[in-house]
Amino acid sequence: MIGRDKIVQTAQSIAAIQQDDGGIPWPEGHVDAWNHIECLMAMSVAGLDEPVRRGYDYLAAHQRDDGSWPMKLVDGVAVERGGESNHAAYIAAGVWHHHLVTGDQAFTKERWPMVKAALDYVVGLQTERGEIVWERDARGRASSYALLTGCSSIHQGLRCGVLLADHLGDPQPHWELAADRLAHVLSAHPEAFADKSRFSMDWYYPVLGGAVRGAQAFELLDREWPTFVVPGLGIRCVSDQPWVTGAETCELVLALDALGDRERAVRLFADMQHLRHEDGSYWTGWQFANHKHFPYERSGYTAAAVVLAADALQGLSGGAALFRAVAAPSVTPSDPDLCGCTPART
C-alpha cells in the first residue's frame, strides 16, 4: 500500500500535465472527455481543487448542444468530431464523485445541466434490445454496434446520474430504466456486443461498472484470471501480448474491491507498483518479454487509476465507495435461457 503523501504526489503529476485551457491530455497530446474526467476524479481525492475546477470548466466549454463531446480535442479544437456514448456518460460519475468527496452543493448544482444533457444524449443511443451503441458520428448518424466495455462504463454513469438526480430533487426515471435494461443485456447477452474479448477490459468491466456482481461476477473473473493476470506484474492489456498495463490493473483492483475481494485487490495493487516513477507518475505499461516500458510514456490516466484504486482500498475520501455503490438490482435472470429475451445474435 502507498501512503497519502505518495497519492498526493501522484495526483500532482496529473496537475503538472494539465494544459492552460484546463484540458488533461494523453501523452500524444489529445484530450478525450472520459480520461479527462478520470483525472479530475483523482485530483479531487487529493484535494487539488483549483485544477479540478478548471478541468470541469474545460468540459463545460467543449460540450456540444446535443450533450456530447468530440472524441478528440487538440489545443481545444475537435480533430475527431464523433461523440462517444461512454465519454458522455462518465460526466455523471465525475460530478457525483466530486460531490461525495467535497460536499460542494453549489458546484453540484452548477454542473447538473451538463450531466442532464450528456445522459440524455446517451439514452438516445439505446437500442430496443437495451445495449447502447458506441457513438454518433460527425454527421449525427448512430453507430450500428455496441461495445461491452463502453456499455459497462455507461451503466456506472447512468447509476451515478440517478443518484445525483435524486439528491438534487430532479428525478430522471428514464435513466434508471435505461440502466436496468442495459444491465440485463450486459449480464445475460454478451452476444449483443462487438467481439473485443482479447482485451482485458471486456473481461472485468461488467463487474467494475456494476452490471454484474455476486456469484456471477466471481465466476466471470475466475474464468479468465489465468489468461490476463501475470503474478507479480499486474494484468495484460490484451491476451496475446506479453504486456501489462497499470490502468487496467488498477481498474481490476477496483472491481475486486467492489466485490469485497480485498486480498486479491491488495495483491494486484502491490504488484503494479513497479510502474511508479520517482516523481509520482506512472509508466503506462511494461513489456515483460523485452523488459522495456511500453509505450515509453507516463500517462495521466494511469496515475488517475492508481489514485482511485488507492482511495477504494484505504478509504481516503468520501468517494472511496463509488464503484461499490453502482451495482444493478437483480431485475431479470442472468441466464439467457430463463429470461425470455430473443438472443441478440444467432
C-alpha positions in Angstrom: 0.0 0.0 0.0 1.2 3.5 -0.6 0.7 6.4 1.8 -1.3 9.5 1.4 1.8 11.6 0.7 2.6 9.4 -2.3 -1.0 9.5 -3.5 -1.0 13.3 -3.4 2.3 13.3 -5.3 0.7 11.1 -8.0 -2.3 13.5 -8.3 0.1 16.4 -8.6 1.8 14.6 -11.5 -1.6 14.8 -13.3 -1.9 18.5 -12.5 1.6 19.0 -13.9 0.4 17.9 -17.4 -2.8 20.0 -17.4 -2.9 22.4 -20.2 -3.6 26.2 -19.8 -7.2 25.7 -21.1 -7.8 23.1 -18.4 -7.6 20.0 -20.6 -5.7 17.0 -19.4 -4.1 15.3 -22.5 -3.0 11.8 -23.4 0.8 11.6 -23.8 0.4 12.2 -27.6 -1.5 15.4 -26.9 -5.2 14.9 -27.5 -7.9 15.2 -24.8 -11.0 13.0 -24.6 -13.7 13.5 -22.0 -13.6 10.1 -20.4 -9.9 10.1 -19.5 -10.0 13.8 -18.6 -12.8 13.1 -16.1 -10.9 10.2 -14.6 -8.0 12.5 -14.0 -10.3 15.1 -12.4 -11.7 12.5 -10.0 -8.1 11.5 -8.9 -7.2 15.1 -8.3 -10.4 15.6 -6.3 -9.3 12.7 -4.0 -6.0 14.6 -3.4 -7.8 17.9 -2.7 -6.4 19.7 -5.7 -9.5 21.9 -6.0 -8.2 24.6 -8.5 -7.1 22.3 -11.3 -10.3 20.2 -10.8 -12.5 23.3 -11.3 -10.5 24.3 -14.4 -11.0 20.8 -15.7 -14.8 21.0 -15.3 -14.8 24.4 -16.9 -13.0 22.9 -19.8 -15.8 20.3 -20.2 -18.4 22.9 -20.0 -16.7 24.9 -22.7 -16.5 22.0 -25.1 -19.8 20.2 -24.5 -21.9 20.4 -27.7 -25.6 21.3 -27.9 -26.6 17.6 -28.1 -24.8 16.9 -24.8 -21.8 15.1 -26.3 -18.1 15.9 -26.5 -15.8 15.4 -29.6 -13.9 12.2 -29.4 -10.6 14.0 -29.6 -9.6 17.6 -29.0 -6.2 19.0 -29.6 -5.5 22.5 -28.3 -9.2 23.0 -27.9 -10.0 22.1 -31.5 -12.0 18.9 -32.4 -9.9 16.7 -34.6 -12.3 13.7 -34.4 -15.9 15.0 -34.2 -17.9 11.9 -33.5 -19.4 11.7 -30.0 -18.8 8.5 -27.9 -21.6 7.4 -25.6 -19.3 6.3 -22.9 -17.4 9.6 -22.9 -20.7 11.5 -22.3 -21.9 9.1 -19.6 -18.8 9.4 -17.5 -19.5 13.1 -16.6 -22.2 11.8 -14.2 -19.7 9.6 -12.4 -17.3 12.5 -12.2 -19.8 15.1 -10.8 -21.3 12.6 -8.3 -17.8 11.6 -7.2 -16.9 15.3 -6.7 -20.0 15.8 -4.6 -19.2 12.7 -2.5 -15.6 13.9 -2.0 -16.2 17.6 -1.4 -19.9 18.0 -0.4 -19.9 21.2 -2.5 -23.6 21.6 -3.2 -23.2 24.8 -5.2 -20.7 23.1 -7.6 -23.0 20.1 -8.0 -26.0 22.3 -8.9 -23.8 24.3 -11.3 -22.8 21.2 -13.2 -26.2 19.5 -13.2 -27.3 20.8 -16.6 -24.1 19.4 -18.1 -24.9 16.0 -16.7 -28.5 16.1 -17.8 -27.6 16.9 -21.4 -24.9 14.3 -21.5 -27.1 11.4 -20.2 -30.0 12.3 -22.4 -27.6 12.1 -25.3 -26.5 8.6 -24.1 -30.0 7.2 -23.6 -30.9 8.5 -27.1 -28.4 5.9 -28.4 -30.0 2.9 -26.7 -31.4 0.2 -28.9 -34.7 -1.6 -28.5 -32.9 -4.6 -27.1 -31.1 -2.5 -24.4 -27.5 -2.0 -25.4 -26.2 1.5 -26.2 -24.3 2.0 -29.4 -20.8 3.4 -29.1 -21.1 6.7 -31.0 -22.9 9.2 -33.1 -20.6 10.2 -36.0 -19.8 13.7 -37.1 -22.9 13.7 -39.3 -25.1 12.7 -36.5 -25.6 9.1 -37.5 -25.8 6.4 -34.8 -23.3 3.5 -35.0 -24.6 0.1 -35.8 -23.0 -1.7 -32.9 -22.2 -1.5 -29.2 -19.1 -2.1 -27.1 -19.2 -4.2 -24.0 -16.5 -2.1 -22.1 -18.1 1.1 -23.1 -21.6 0.0 -22.1 -20.3 -1.3 -18.8 -18.9 2.2 -18.1 -22.2 3.8 -19.3 -24.0 1.6 -16.8 -22.0 3.1 -14.0 -22.6 6.6 -15.4 -26.3 6.1 -15.5 -26.4 4.8 -11.9 -24.4 7.8 -10.7 -26.7 10.1 -12.7 -29.8 8.6 -11.0 -28.2 9.1 -7.5 -27.3 12.7 -8.5 -30.8 13.4 -9.8 -32.4 12.1 -6.6 -30.0 14.1 -4.5 -30.9 17.3 -6.3 -34.7 16.5 -6.3 -34.9 16.2 -10.0 -35.6 12.5 -10.7 -34.8 11.1 -14.1 -36.7 7.7 -14.2 -35.9 7.2 -17.8 -32.2 7.0 -16.9 -32.9 4.3 -14.3 -35.0 2.3 -16.8 -32.2 2.6 -19.3 -29.7 1.4 -16.8 -31.8 -1.6 -15.8 -32.2 -2.6 -19.5 -28.5 -2.1 -20.1 -27.6 -4.2 -17.0 -29.6 -7.1 -18.2 -28.0 -7.1 -21.7 -24.5 -6.9 -20.1 -25.3 -9.7 -17.7 -27.2 -12.1 -20.0 -26.4 -11.2 -23.6 -22.7 -10.8 -24.3 -23.5 -11.7 -27.9 -25.1 -8.2 -28.2 -21.6 -6.6 -28.3 -18.8 -6.5 -30.8 -16.2 -9.1 -30.0 -13.2 -7.4 -28.3 -12.6 -10.4 -26.0 -8.8 -10.2 -26.4 -8.8 -7.0 -24.4 -8.8 -7.4 -20.6 -11.3 -4.5 -20.2 -14.0 -6.6 -21.8 -13.3 -9.2 -19.1 -13.6 -7.2 -15.9 -15.6 -4.1 -16.9 -19.1 -5.6 -16.5 -18.1 -6.1 -12.8 -16.4 -2.7 -12.5 -19.4 -0.9 -13.9 -21.8 -2.7 -11.6 -23.9 -4.6 -14.1 -22.5 -8.0 -12.9 -22.0 -8.6 -9.2 -22.2 -11.5 -6.7 -21.6 -15.1 -7.7 -21.8 -14.4 -11.4 -19.0 -11.8 -11.1 -16.7 -14.1 -9.2 -17.3 -16.8 -11.9 -16.6 -14.3 -14.6 -13.3 -13.1 -13.1 -12.1 -16.6 -12.2 -12.8 -17.9 -15.7 -10.2 -15.6 -17.4 -7.9 -14.9 -14.4 -5.1 -17.2 -15.8 -5.4 -15.5 -19.2 -4.9 -12.0 -18.1 -3.2 -11.9 -14.7 0.6 -12.0 -14.6 1.7 -12.7 -11.0 4.0 -10.0 -9.6 3.5 -7.6 -12.5 -0.2 -6.8 -13.0 -2.6 -7.7 -15.8 -2.3 -7.8 -19.6 -3.9 -5.2 -21.7 -4.5 -7.8 -24.4 -4.5 -11.6 -24.0 -2.0 -12.3 -26.8 0.8 -9.9 -25.9 3.4 -10.0 -23.1 2.4 -6.5 -21.9 0.9 -5.5 -18.6 -0.6 -2.1 -18.1 -1.1 -0.1 -14.9 -4.5 1.4 -15.6 -6.2 -1.9 -16.4 -4.6 -3.5 -13.3 -5.9 -0.7 -11.1 -9.4 -1.0 -12.6 -9.4 -4.7 -11.8 -8.4 -3.7 -8.3 -11.5 -1.5 -8.2 -13.7 -4.3 -9.5 -12.3 -6.8 -6.9 -12.8 -4.2 -4.1 -16.4 -3.7 -5.2 -16.9 -7.5 -4.7 -15.2 -7.4 -1.3 -12.3 -9.5 -2.6 -9.8 -7.4 -0.7 -7.0 -10.0 -0.7 -6.6 -10.2 -4.4 -7.2 -6.4 -4.8 -4.4 -5.5 -2.4 -2.0 -8.0 -4.0 -2.6 -6.7 -7.5 -2.2 -3.1 -6.4 1.1 -4.0 -4.9 2.2 -5.9 -8.0 1.8 -2.9 -10.3 3.9 -0.5 -8.2 6.9 -1.4 -10.3 5.5 1.1 -12.8 5.9 4.0 -10.4 8.3 6.8 -11.3 10.2 8.7 -8.7 8.1 11.9 -9.4 4.9 10.0 -8.5 3.7 9.5 -12.1 3.3 6.0 -13.6 4.5 4.3 -16.7 1.6 3.2 -18.9 2.9 -0.4 -19.2 5.7 -2.9 -19.2 6.6 -5.4 -22.0 7.8 -8.3 -19.9 9.3 -10.3 -22.7 11.6 -7.4 -23.8 11.9 -5.9 -20.3 11.0 -2.4 -21.5 8.4 0.1 -20.7 5.9 0.1 -23.5 4.7 2.5 -24.7 7.6 4.7 -23.5 5.4 7.2 -21.7 3.9 8.1 -18.4 0.2 8.7 -18.7 -2.2 10.8 -16.6 -5.0 8.3 -16.9 -2.7 5.6 -15.4 -1.9 7.9 -12.5 -5.6 8.6 -12.1 -6.5 4.9 -11.9 -3.8 4.4 -9.2 -5.2 7.2 -7.1 -8.8 5.9 -7.4 -7.7 2.3 -6.5 -5.7 3.5 -3.5 -8.7 5.5 -2.3 -11.0 2.5 -2.6 -8.6 0.3 -0.7 -7.8 2.9 2.0 -10.9 5.0 2.3 -9.1 8.3 1.9 -12.1 10.3 0.7 -15.9 10.4 0.6 -15.7 9.0 -2.9 -13.9 5.8 -1.9 -17.0 3.6 -2.3 -18.1 5.0 -5.6 -17.5 1.8 -7.6 -19.1 -0.4 -4.9 -22.3 1.6 -4.9 -23.4 1.3 -8.5 -24.5 -2.4 -8.5 -27.6 -3.1 -10.6 -30.6 -4.6 -8.9 -31.5 -8.1 -10.0 -34.2 -7.1 -12.5 -34.1 -10.2 -14.6 -32.4 -13.6 -14.6 -28.8 -13.6 -15.8 -29.3 -16.9 -17.6 -30.4 -16.1 -21.2 -32.3 -19.4 -21.3 -34.5 -18.2 -18.5 -35.0 -14.5 -19.2 -37.3 -14.9 -22.2 -35.4 -12.5 -24.4 -34.7 -13.1 -28.0 -30.9 -13.6 -28.4 -29.1 -10.6 -29.7 -27.5 -12.7 -32.4 -27.8 -16.2 -33.5 
